[in-house]
Amino acid sequence: MARTGEPRETAPPVFIAALALARIDADVHVYGAGTDLARSERLATRLGVADQLTCHGSASHHRVLRAMRQADAVVLSSRGYETQGLTAYEAVSLGTPVILRDPDISRELPASLRHTATGASVTAFADTLSNFVTDLAHHQHTPAPSDAFLQSALTERAEALYALAATRHRAWAQTGPLPQLPRGGVRHAA
């Protein structure tokens, strides 16, 4: 998030600039019809990468997930954008690598499925894109999906945590009555 007085950076133009700088052979599929789409298309034309972009506009969640699964990578060029982590989690759950600029989100993802820029600059992001494409050309293997972020896995972890808490509460309750708080709440000594 930008602080007051600082210009707001928008990610799609950063990605387009990095794509042009990286000079990679890539077909880029853009899903969504956000406010930056028209500006990104104009920048892609100006930088000579418009022929690499296919903009699909608004699409159902199911269609986007299917496209993510078939992609070589999902690219997230924002930094500090609150909900982009959900997209990264969906991608790795499908076994699709993620290319990121945000180191905070990257730390949450399996190492085999994340490729993170070494800095916030367009050049660092372009280098990450280029390195990914080079690695992809040399290593034609598909990483295994990660179930760490699937709803069922999260539910299992929550249930295990509740079971542990209940077991500990029962054990604690068997050692004697719970201490009673004085009437009127807890008093703090000054």
C-alpha positions in Angstrom: 0.0 0.0 0.0 1.3 3.5 -0.8 1.8 5.9 2.0 0.2 9.3 1.9 2.0 11.5 -0.5 3.6 8.7 -2.4 2.5 7.8 -5.9 0.6 4.5 -6.1 2.4 1.9 -8.2 0.1 -0.2 -10.3 1.2 -3.8 -11.0 0.0 -4.5 -14.6 2.2 -1.8 -16.1 5.1 -3.0 -14.0 4.6 -6.5 -15.5 4.3 -5.2 -19.1 7.5 -3.1 -18.6 9.3 -6.2 -17.2 8.0 -8.4 -20.0 9.4 -5.9 -22.6 12.7 -5.6 -20.7 13.1 -9.4 -20.4 12.6 -10.0 -24.1 11.3 -13.5 -23.5 9.3 -15.7 -25.8 6.1 -16.1 -23.8 2.4 -16.1 -24.5 0.7 -14.1 -21.8 -3.0 -14.7 -21.0 -4.6 -12.0 -18.9 -7.9 -12.7 -17.1 -10.0 -10.0 -15.6 -11.2 -6.6 -16.7 -9.7 -4.4 -14.1 -9.1 -0.7 -14.3 -5.5 -1.1 -15.5 -6.4 -3.3 -18.5 -6.7 -0.5 -21.1 -3.6 1.2 -19.8 -1.7 -2.0 -19.9 -2.7 -2.8 -23.4 -1.6 0.7 -24.6 1.8 0.2 -22.8 2.2 -3.2 -24.4 1.6 -1.7 -27.8 4.0 1.1 -27.1 6.7 -1.3 -25.8 6.3 -3.8 -28.6 4.9 -6.8 -26.6 1.2 -6.5 -27.5 1.4 -9.5 -29.8 2.4 -11.6 -26.7 -0.8 -10.7 -24.8 -4.2 -12.3 -25.0 -6.8 -10.5 -22.9 -9.7 -12.7 -22.0 -11.7 -10.1 -19.9 -13.9 -11.2 -17.1 -14.1 -15.0 -16.6 -15.6 -17.4 -14.2 -13.5 -18.6 -11.3 -13.6 -22.2 -12.7 -12.3 -21.0 -16.1 -9.5 -19.0 -14.4 -8.5 -22.1 -12.3 -8.4 -24.3 -15.4 -6.2 -21.7 -17.2 -3.9 -21.5 -14.1 -3.5 -25.3 -14.1 -2.6 -25.3 -17.8 -0.2 -22.4 -17.5 3.6 -22.7 -17.2 3.4 -20.1 -14.4 1.1 -17.6 -12.7 2.6 -14.1 -12.6 1.8 -11.7 -9.7 3.6 -8.4 -10.1 2.0 -6.5 -7.2 3.7 -5.7 -3.9 1.6 -5.4 -0.8 -1.7 -6.1 -2.4 -3.8 -7.7 0.2 -5.7 -10.4 -1.7 -3.1 -11.5 -4.3 -1.9 -14.2 -1.8 -5.1 -16.1 -2.5 -4.2 -16.3 -6.2 -0.8 -17.6 -5.3 -2.2 -20.2 -3.0 -4.6 -21.4 -5.7 -1.8 -21.7 -8.2 0.5 -23.7 -6.0 -2.5 -25.9 -4.9 -2.9 -26.7 -8.6 0.9 -27.4 -9.0 1.5 -24.2 -11.1 4.6 -22.2 -10.2 4.2 -18.6 -9.2 6.5 -15.7 -10.3 6.3 -12.9 -7.7 7.6 -9.5 -6.8 6.3 -9.6 -3.2 8.7 -11.3 -0.8 6.1 -11.5 1.9 3.8 -13.7 -0.1 6.7 -15.7 -1.5 7.8 -16.8 2.0 4.5 -18.6 2.4 4.8 -20.7 -0.7 6.6 -24.0 -1.3 10.2 -23.3 -2.5 9.7 -25.6 -5.6 6.7 -23.5 -6.8 7.9 -19.9 -6.2 10.2 -17.7 -8.2 10.7 -14.3 -6.5 12.3 -11.1 -7.8 15.4 -10.1 -5.8 14.1 -6.6 -5.5 11.2 -4.3 -6.3 12.6 -2.9 -9.5 11.3 -3.6 -13.0 14.8 -4.8 -13.8 14.8 -7.4 -11.0 11.3 -8.6 -12.0 12.4 -8.8 -15.7 15.4 -10.9 -14.6 13.1 -13.2 -12.7 10.9 -13.7 -15.7 13.9 -14.4 -17.9 15.4 -16.8 -15.5 12.1 -18.7 -15.2 11.8 -19.1 -18.9 15.4 -20.2 -19.2 14.9 -22.8 -16.4 11.6 -24.0 -18.0 13.4 -24.6 -21.3 16.0 -26.8 -19.6 13.8 -28.6 -17.1 10.6 -29.8 -18.5 9.1 -31.2 -15.3 5.9 -30.3 -13.6 6.1 -29.6 -9.9 3.7 -31.6 -7.7 0.7 -29.7 -6.5 0.7 -28.5 -2.9 -2.3 -29.2 -0.7 -1.1 -26.9 2.0 -3.7 -24.2 1.0 -6.7 -26.3 0.0 -9.8 -25.7 2.1 -9.9 -29.4 3.2 -6.3 -29.2 4.4 -6.9 -26.0 6.3 -10.1 -27.6 7.9 -8.1 -30.6 8.9 -5.5 -28.4 10.6 -8.2 -26.4 12.4 -9.9 -29.6 13.6 -6.6 -31.0 14.9 -6.0 -27.7 16.8 -9.4 -27.9 18.3 -8.9 -31.5 19.3 -5.6 -30.6 21.0 -7.2 -27.7 22.8 -10.1 -30.0 24.1 -7.6 -32.7 25.2 -5.5 -30.1 27.1 -8.6 -28.6 28.7 -9.9 -32.0 29.9 -6.5 -32.8 31.4 -6.3 -29.4 33.1 -9.9 -29.8 34.4 -9.1 -33.2 35.9 -6.3 -31.6 38.1 -8.9 -29.7 40.1 -11.4 -26.9 39.8 -10.6 -24.0 37.7 -9.5 -20.9 39.7 -12.3 -18.5 40.4 -12.0 -14.9 39.5 -12.9 -12.4 42.2 -16.3 -10.8 41.7 -16.1 -7.6 39.7 -13.3 -8.9 37.4 -9.6 -8.9 37.7 -7.9 -6.1 39.6 -4.5 -4.9 38.5 -2.1 -3.6 41.1 -0.8 -0.1 40.4 
